[in-house]
Amino acid sequence: MAANTPPLAAWPWQWAETYKYLLYFPLGVQVINKYYHGESILNDTFFHILLLSLLRCGVYQMWHIVSRSHFFFRTRRIQREQVEFEQVDREFDWDNHVILQALIAAISAQVWAPGFVRGLPLFNLKGAPLLMLLHVGPAELLYYCFHRAFHSNKYLNREYHYLHHLSTRPEPSTAGTATFLEHLLLTVVMALPLGGAIASGHASVGLLYAYVLGFDFIRYMIHSNVEVMPLWPFEQLPLLRYLLITPSYHSLHHMQEYGNYCLYVPFYDYLGGTLNPSSFKLHEEMRRIGKEVLVPDSVFVPHGVDLVSALHIGLLGRTYASNPRDGVRWDAQLWTPFVFIGLWISWFWGKAYTVAEYSLHGVIQQTWTVPFIGFQYFLPNAFVKINKTLEETILEADRMGVKVITLGALNKNEAMNGGGLLFVKKLKNLKVRVCHGNTLTTAVILHELPENVSEVFLTGSTSKIGKAIALYLCRKHVRVLMLTASQERFDAVVNEAPKDCQQYLVRATKYQAGQNCKTWIIGKWAGLAAQKLAPPGTRFHQFTLPPILHFRRDCFYNDSVGIRLPEKLVHGVNSCEHTMPRHVVYACHAGGLVHALEGWEHHEVGPVDVDRLDVVWEAAMRHGLAQV
């Protein structure tokens, strides 16, 4: 612990990072040991502590999904600001209090009441009135007093409570983000009603579960930034406003940092003169009127890569999605059966859903993911289903007033819809501009190449991007070895080149043609046998999906084509696009964004316009985007 860290501010296991979960290990060993010896784990205190900890995390996850759901609760968002990476990192240890309270409960049970669960009935409502009385009375009063003290005392606020209030726009993880001292005090608050119910002899297992999970339910709810509390109960019973907190009530506390100090019962703020006069008005406005829906200017429409990638979105895994996906996490594998089931359900539902939103220079960019993953695009007759879903997504964007919609990855498959050309021809009166983003993708690849490059080996050379690369480079008098089995397709590309540049396009029929070239541009999957033919020191640039495996240690690999957003100008980025680093997006994604920023009125579909490569690149640079 640093010398200037105040007492009990840092967590004892702060250094452990994710290894902190090993603190549950002794409890798990005890449960397994009892099960192994034939004892009922339902009567084991440690089993219930572990199960309750898991359920508490489940309650958190539910409210996290509510908080990040852009579509279902878009008019109920109290604050429009999006969470940034900084807040995600700061709130990484949101569940420290769950571990702390599990350890305190385990130690207390072991020291003072070993096996006390064995004597408790499963359900007994006799203890509920006492538990509620102890919560509304001493527990709420104690919390109000110490919470108000943490705001009024400059030392306590500066050294302890400031951490919680760094998040002016809260989300459920904010509820658990506080210092060790604050959560010790919160544990005492929770222990008062629970201890009283147990001491009275009227406690039950169900009552303990209900109180702890109910406590968390309300706490995560009021930090969700979504006003979910209906208005009618408060209209029927006006006094209820002083007995039950709402998300808008607590959001005012985070926005203004004064007043509304209560835990769940606003009556204490009323007594203490700290009730924000705007509290009830804000709740009424959020429920009667709500927030005006901001229509995105640009929408990017990707799809999942595999089962695990479906979990790599901020809607589900905030910390997982806040870092580039690197390999397959073991805990993510546990969820893949559920993803697989959901995948086939969504195959019939087939509707895009919003997973991310940010803004740049006043342009609102959203990501709408279609519920399909890579292998489904190769199923028989899949094109019909996927195209129908994409068409519905484009029409929805058009109806909303979106300016640009960009198709990502296989959603713009040439064989499936001609890079979006099918939709433009079919839907004649579209106001939204359809974009494949391949122009900027091509430009990024070209600017990755060394300035003095004189020769490149190009696979996938007659594809949309491959052809554009070949035509652009030949104009620069760069020799392009075009790997293609089709003389006809090669001739078609050559005929599009200026007469004085056609000599720079050379057909290759085998990978051996590139064995003396150190610049390979991969547009078609290349395995070990192909990569072995490249000379040492070769740099592989690629636009193939998925990226090729790195078989050569003596070569360099540029994987998925990306472009960096200007970190100081972009607002609301809190998740990574698959394997991309933070603030880096796929070039096709950025292509649609640039289209919207420039206000271009044309559709970008079909073949890549070679004459626009420099235009699009310069526009991207002008708006602050940068090469990775």
C-alpha positions, 0 to 999 in steps of 0.5 A, spaced: 500 500 500 502 506 498 504 511 504 499 516 502 493 511 502 489 513 507 487 507 512 482 502 510 481 505 503 485 500 499 482 493 498 486 488 501 486 483 495 487 489 490 494 486 488 490 480 486 486 482 480 482 476 478 486 471 482 481 474 488 476 469 486 481 464 489 478 467 496 472 463 495 476 456 494 476 454 501 469 455 502 468 451 495 473 445 498 469 445 504 462 444 500 465 439 496 468 435 502 461 434 505 458 432 499 463 427 498 462 424 505 455 424 503 452 430 507 447 434 505 450 441 502 443 444 503 444 444 510 451 447 509 452 454 511 458 455 506 454 452 500 449 458 501 454 463 501 457 461 495 450 460 492 448 467 494 454 470 491 453 467 485 445 469 485 448 476 487 452 477 481 446 474 476 442 480 479 448 485 477 448 482 470 441 483 469 441 490 471 447 491 467 443 489 461 438 493 462 443 499 463 446 498 456 440 496 452 439 502 447 433 499 444 428 497 449 429 503 454 432 508 450 426 513 452 428 512 459 435 514 460 436 519 465 443 521 462 444 521 455 452 520 456 455 514 454 460 510 459 468 511 457 473 506 458 476 510 464 470 508 467 469 501 465 477 500 468 475 504 474 469 499 476 473 493 474 472 490 481 465 492 482 464 485 486 469 486 491 463 487 496 460 481 494 467 477 496 468 481 502 461 480 505 461 472 503 468 472 507 465 476 513 459 471 513 463 465 513 468 467 518 462 469 523 458 463 521 464 458 523 466 462 529 459 464 532 454 459 529 457 453 525 452 449 522 446 455 523 443 454 517 441 447 519 436 449 524 433 454 519 426 453 516 426 454 508 421 459 509 418 463 515 415 469 514 414 471 521 421 474 521 419 479 515 416 484 519 422 485 524 427 485 518 423 490 514 422 494 521 430 494 522 431 496 515 427 502 515 429 504 522 436 503 524 439 501 518 437 506 513 438 511 519 445 509 520 447 509 512 444 516 512 448 519 517 455 516 514 453 517 507 452 524 509 458 525 513 462 522 507 459 528 503 460 534 508 467 532 511 472 534 506 477 529 508 472 523 508 470 526 501 477 527 498 480 520 501 474 515 500 467 517 497 470 521 491 472 514 488 464 512 487 462 519 485 468 519 479 462 516 475 457 522 474 453 517 469 452 511 473 451 504 471 450 498 476 457 497 477 458 503 480 454 501 486 460 496 488 465 501 486 467 504 493 473 504 498 474 498 503 472 502 509 465 504 505 463 497 504 465 495 511 460 500 513 455 498 508 456 491 511 454 493 518 448 496 515 446 490 512 448 486 518 443 489 522 436 487 519 439 480 518 442 479 525 436 482 528 432 477 524 436 471 526 437 473 533 429 473 534 429 466 532 424 467 526 429 467 520 429 462 515 433 461 509 428 464 504 428 470 508 436 471 508 436 470 500 430 475 499 433 480 503 440 480 500 438 479 493 432 485 494 438 489 497 442 488 491 436 489 486 434 496 488 441 498 489 443 496 482 436 499 479 438 506 482 445 506 479 442 503 472 441 510 469 434 507 467 427 510 470 424 503 470 419 505 476 412 506 474 408 513 476 402 510 478 403 507 485 406 514 487 400 517 484 395 512 488 399 513 494 403 519 495 407 518 501 410 512 497 415 517 495 418 518 501 418 510 502 421 508 496 427 510 492 427 511 484 433 511 479 432 518 477 432 520 485 439 517 486 441 519 479 440 527 481 445 525 487 450 523 482 449 529 477 449 534 483 453 531 489 448 534 494 442 531 497 439 525 496 443 521 501 438 516 503 439 508 502 432 506 499 428 511 504 427 518 502 424 520 508 430 521 511 432 526 506 426 529 508 427 529 515 435 532 514 433 537 509 437 534 504 431 532 499 433 535 492 426 539 490 427 536 483 427 529 485 419 527 484 419 532 478 424 528 474 421 522 476 415 524 473 418 527 467 422 521 465 415 517 466 410 521 462 415 524 457 421 520 457 427 523 453 427 524 446 430 519 442 436 521 438 436 518 431 443 515 429 446 519 423 450 512 422 449 505 423 454 499 422 451 492 421 456 487 423 455 480 425 458 475 430 464 471 428 463 465 432 459 463 439 464 466 443 464 473 440 457 473 441 459 475 448 464 480 446 459 486 446 458 491 452 451 489 453 453 482 456 460 483 458 463 490 460 470 488 462 470 482 457 468 487 451 473 493 454 479 489 451 481 486 445 479 479 444 485 475 445 484 467 444 478 464 448 477 465 455 475 459 459 469 462 463 466 464 456 466 457 454 461 456 459 456 460 456 457 457 449 451 452 449 446 458 451 449 462 446 448 456 441 441 455 443 439 463 443 443 463 436 437 458 433 432 462 436 434 468 433 435 465 426 427 465 426 426 472 430 432 475 426 432 482 428 438 487 429 439 490 435 443 495 438 450 494 442 454 500 442 453 508 441 458 513 440 459 520 437 464 524 433 464 531 431 456 531 433 455 525 429 452 519 432 454 512 430 451 506 433 452 499 432 446 494 430 448 487 430 444 482 426 444 475 430 448 471 425 455 468 426 460 466 421 458 459 419 451 460 418 453 464 412 455 458 408 449 454 410 444 452 404 439 457 402 442 462 408 442 468 403 435 468 403 434 469 410 440 473 411 438 478 406 431 479 408 434 481 415 438 486 412 433 489 408 429 489 414 434 493 418 436 498 412 428 499 412 428 500 419 434 505 419 430 509 413 424 509 417 428 512 423 432 517 419 439 514 419 443 517 414 448 512 412 448 504 414 454 500 413 454 493 412 460 489 415 464 483 414 460 477 410 453 482 410 456 485 404 458 478 401 459 479 393 455 473 392 449 474 397 448 481 395 453 484 391 456 488 396 449 492 398 448 493 390 442 488 391 438 493 396 439 499 392 436 496 386 430 493 390 429 499 394 428 505 389 426 510 394 431 509 400 433 516 403 439 512 407 445 511 404 447 504 403 455 503 404 460 497 404 466 501 407 470 497 402 473 504 399 476 506 406 478 499 407 482 499 400 485 505 402 488 503 409 491 497 406 494 501 401 497 506 406 500 500 410 505 499 404 512 501 404 513 508 400 518 505 396 514 499 394 516 496 387 512 490 387 507 486 391 504 479 391 496 479 391 492 474 392 484 474 392 486 479 386 480 479 382 475 480 388 472 487 389 478 490 394 483 486 390 482 489 384 482 496 386 488 495 390 491 492 383 488 498 379 491 503 384 498 500 384 499 499 377 497 507 376 503 508 381 507 504 377 508 498 382 508 491 379 503 487 382 503 479 381 496 477 381 494 470 383 488 468 380 486 461 376 482 465 371 485 468 365 478 471 363 478 475 370 485 477 370 484 480 363 478 484 365 482 487 371 487 489 366 482 492 361 480 497 366 487 499 367 490 505 363 494 503 357 500 505 359 500 502 366 497 495 364 504 492 363 505 492 371 499 487 372 502 480 372 498 474 372 501 468 377 498 462 377 502 459 383 504 461 390 511 460 388 511 466 384 511 470 390 517 467 393 522 473 391 517 478 394 517 481 401 510 484 400 504 480 400 497 482 400 492 476 402 485 477 400 484 469 400 486 464 406 493 462 405 495 456 410 502 454 412 504 451 405 503 458 402 506 462 407 512 458 407 514 460 400 514 467 402 522 469 403 524 471 410 522 478 413 516 478 408 510 483 411 503 480 410 498 485 409 491 482 409 483 483 408 481 476 408 476 473 413 478 470 418 485 473 418 490 468 416 494 464 422 501 466 424 505 460 422 512 464 420 516 467 426 521 470 421 515 474 418 510 480 420 503 480 420 498 486 419 491 483 421 484 485 420 484 492 417 483 497 422 483 505 423 484 509 430 478 514 432 481 520 435 481 519 442 480 526 445 474 527 440 470 521 440 465 520 446 462 514 449 467 508 446 467 503 451 468 496 448 473 493 443 471 491 436 473 483 436 480 483 436 481 491 435 485 495 440 481 500 444 479 506 440 480 502 433 475 500 429 474 496 422 476 500 416 469 499 413 466 501 420 470 508 419 468 508 412 461 509 413 462 514 419 466 518 414 461 518 409 456 521 414 461 526 417 462 528 410 455 528 408 456 524 402 449 523 398 451 517 394 451 510 395 457 506 396 455 499 393 458 495 388 465 495 385 470 500 389 471 506 385 479 507 385 478 514 383 475 515 390 480 512 394 485 518 395 478 522 396 476 518 402 482 517 405 484 524 406 477 525 408 478 520 414 485 524 416 481 531 416 476 528 421 482 526 426 482 518 424 489 515 424 492 509 421 494 504 426 
